């Protein structure tokens, strides 16, 4: 069904259980959905797979964080 609420956000799909894991998931997904910046050219980096990123501007493929690029 995928119901979202203001308080819990995207983890609302899990229903009433899973308290702490749900909160951690919300924190990870918020960081993940922010536009990631390429460290080489300041272009837009997109996640290809776990830890592999591709910049759409300079077309470089590089390794980084699993869900988001670290600063």
Contact map, one row per residue, 1 for C-alpha under 8 A:
11100000000010000000000000000000000000000000000000000000000000000000000
11110000010110000000000000000000000000000000000000000000000000000000000
11111000010110000000000000000000000000000000000000000000000000000000000
01111101111110000000000000000000000000000000000000000000000000000000000
00111111110100000000000000000000000000000000000000000000000000000000000
00011111100000000000000000000000000000000000000000000000000000000000000
00001111100000000000000000000000000000000000000000000000000000000000000
00011111111100000000011001000000000000000000000000000000000000000000000
00011111111100000000000001000000000000000000000000000000000000000000000
01111001111110000000000001001000000000000000000000000000000000000000000
00010001111111000000011011000000000000000000000000000000000000000000000
01111001111111100000000000000000000000000000000000000000000000000000000
11110000011111100000000000000000000000000000000000000000000000000000000
00000000001111111100010000000000000000000000000000000000000000000000000
00000000000111111000000000000000000000000000000000000000000000000000000
00000000000001111110000000000000000000000000000000000000000000000000000
00000000000001111110000000000000000000000000000000000000000000000000000
00000000000001011111110000000000000000000000000000000000000000000000000
00000000000000011111111000000000000000000000000000000000000000000000000
00000000000000000111111100000000000000000000000000000000000000000000000
00000000000000000111111110000000000000000000000000000000000000000000000
00000001001001000111111111000000000000000000000000000000000000000000000
00000001001000000011111111100000000000000000000000000000000000000000000
00000000000000000001111111110000000000000000000000000000000000000000000
00000000001000000000111111111000000000000000000000000000000000000000000
00000001111000000000011111111100000000000000000000000000000000000000000
00000000000000000000001111111110000000000000000000000000000000000000000
00000000000000000000000111111111000000000000000000000000000000000010000
00000000010000000000000011111111100000000000000000000000000000000000000
00000000000000000000000001111111110000000000000000000000000000000000000
00000000000000000000000000111111110000000000000000000000000000000011000
00000000000000000000000000011111110000000000000000000000000000000011000
00000000000000000000000000001111111000000000000000000000000000000000000
00000000000000000000000000000111111100000000000000000000000000000000000
00000000000000000000000000000000111110000001100000000000000000000000000
00000000000000000000000000000000011111000001110000000000000000000001100
00000000000000000000000000000000001111100111100000000000000000000000100
00000000000000000000000000000000000111111111100000000010000000000000000
00000000000000000000000000000000000011111100000000000000000000000000000
00000000000000000000000000000000000001111110000000000000000000000000000
00000000000000000000000000000000000001111110000000000000110000000000000
00000000000000000000000000000000000011111111000000000000000000000000000
00000000000000000000000000000000000011011111100000000011110000000000000
00000000000000000000000000000000001111000111110000000011100000000000000
00000000000000000000000000000000001111000011111000001111000000000000000
00000000000000000000000000000000000100000001111100001111000000000000000
00000000000000000000000000000000000000000000111111111100000000000010000
00000000000000000000000000000000000000000000011111111100000000000000000
00000000000000000000000000000000000000000000001111111000000000000000000
00000000000000000000000000000000000000000000001111110000000000001110000
00000000000000000000000000000000000000000000001111111000000000111110000
00000000000000000000000000000000000000000000001111111100000011111100000
00000000000000000000000000000000000000000000111110111110000011110000000
00000000000000000000000000000000000000000000111100011111001111000000000
00000000000000000000000000000000000001000011110000001111111110000000000
00000000000000000000000000000000000000000011110000000111111100000000000
00000000000000000000000000000000000000001011000000000011111000000000000
00000000000000000000000000000000000000001010000000000011111100000000000
00000000000000000000000000000000000000000000000000000111111110000000000
00000000000000000000000000000000000000000000000000000111011111000000000
00000000000000000000000000000000000000000000000000011110001111100000000
00000000000000000000000000000000000000000000000000011100000111110000000
00000000000000000000000000000000000000000000000000111000000011111000000
00000000000000000000000000000000000000000000000000111000000001111101110
00000000000000000000000000000000000000000000000001110000000000111111110
00000000000000000000000000000000000000000000000001110000000000011111100
00000000000000000000000000010011000000000000001001100000000000001111100
00000000000000000000000000000011000100000000000000000000000000011111110
00000000000000000000000000000000000110000000000000000000000000011111111
00000000000000000000000000000000000000000000000000000000000000011001111
00000000000000000000000000000000000000000000000000000000000000000000111
